């Protein structure tokens, strides 16, 4: 007698979707997303150009136990002035080894009293990266956007 067991493994996937309201026109928010001097007020980004293909990095404290060397590698994928900015977001345990390969997309929409700013951070696949997405979502909500709001004052 033989027993056949079929095990189906599904790749876990998750995207982050967040939205905020700002009492500023899209042009102002756009400047804070793309002007290096203003961008550096609320992120670790020191060099940036809103040009497709431009590559830039960010550095934070390494987390070796989580398989991350603290470096984030980005490449601008799409630029629609005052409307949309998209860039890759890659990271890993050491230079040349990428285990997180995602995309960050900012969308700006006028709402009559200011701007609706939407963030989509997409492409988290696999258990480890899905778990990472929850940590990153908290970072976007509790740190990054608060810094942007402070910079805009």
N, C-alpha and C positions, 0 to 999 in steps of 0.2 A: 504494500500500500504506500502510495506516494502522496504527500500533501504539497501543493504548490501555493506559495504565498507571493503575492505581487505587492511590492512596495513602491508607491508613487511619491517621488520627491518633487515638491514644487518650490521654485525659487521664491523666496520671500522678497517682496518689493515694497518700497514706501517712498512717498514724496512729501515734502513739507509745503504747506500752503498757508501764508499769513497775510493779513491786511491791516493797514493803519490809515487813519485820517490825519491830514496835516492842514493847518490854516494858511498854507503858502501855495502859490501857483506852481504848476509843474516845472516851469523854468528854474525856479529856485531849488526845488528838490533835485532836479537833474544836475545842477551845478554841484551839489553835495555828493552826488553819486559818481561824478566824472572829473571834477577839478581836483588835481592832486593835493593842492594846499588845503582845500576844504575837506577832502576825503580823509586826509591824515588826522583831522580833528576828531574823527569818530571810529577810525579803523587803524590797523597796523600797516596799511598800504602806504608806501612811500613814493612809489612811482606808478603813474597810470596815464594812459592815453585812450580816449574812446574811439579806437580804430580797430576794425576787425583784424585779428591776427596778432595784436599786441599782447605780449606775455609779461606777467608780473608775478611776484611771490609775496607771501606773508609769512612771518615767523612768530610762533608762540612757544611756550614751554613744552618741551618734549614729554611724551607719555609713553615710555618704552614698554611698560607692562600692557598697554593697550595697542601696541604695534604702531606707534606714531612718533616720528622724529621731530614734530613741531613745525614742519614746513608745509605750506600750502602752495600749490602751483596752479596758475590761472592763465587762460588764454581767452581774449575777447572773441566771442562768436557772432554777436549781432548788436548793431547800434541803430536805433531809430531815435534821433534827438527828441528829448522831452516826452518820449513815450515808452521806450523799451531798451533795456541793456541786458545782455546775456553773456555769461562767461563760464568756462569750465572751472571746476573746483576739484583738484586731485591731491591726494596725499598718500603717505605710506610709511613703512617702518625705517626706510633709509633711502638716500638719494638713488634714483633710478629704479626703485621698486614702488609701484603704485598699486595700492589695494583698495583705494576709494576713488571712484571716477564718476563725478556728478556734474550737474549744471545748475548754476544760479541764474535766475531770470527776475529782473525787476521790471514792473509795469507801472506806469504813471498815468492816472486818468483824472482829468479835471472833474470836480464834483459840484461846482456852483459856489462853494464856500472855500475851496482850496484844492487839495489833491488827495486822491485815494492812491496809496502806494501799496502795491501787491508784490509779495516775494514768493517765488516758487523755487525750492531747492530740490531738484529731482534726480532720480537715478540710483537711489540707495538699494542695493541688491545683496541678498544673502543675510544670514542671521547677524553676523558681526556688524555689517554696515547699517542694517535696519536699527539695531540697538544704538549705534553711533548717531543715527538721525534723530533719535529722541533727545540725546544730549545736545546736539547742534540746534535743535528747535528751541530748547530752553535758552541757549546762548543768543540766538536771534531775538527771542522775545524779551529776555531779562537783561541783556547787556548791550548788544549792538544797537538796537533801536533806541534804547534809552540814551545812549551816547549821541545818536543822530539828533534826537529831540533836544538835547542840551546844546549841541553845536548850532542848531537852527535858531536858538533864542537870541 
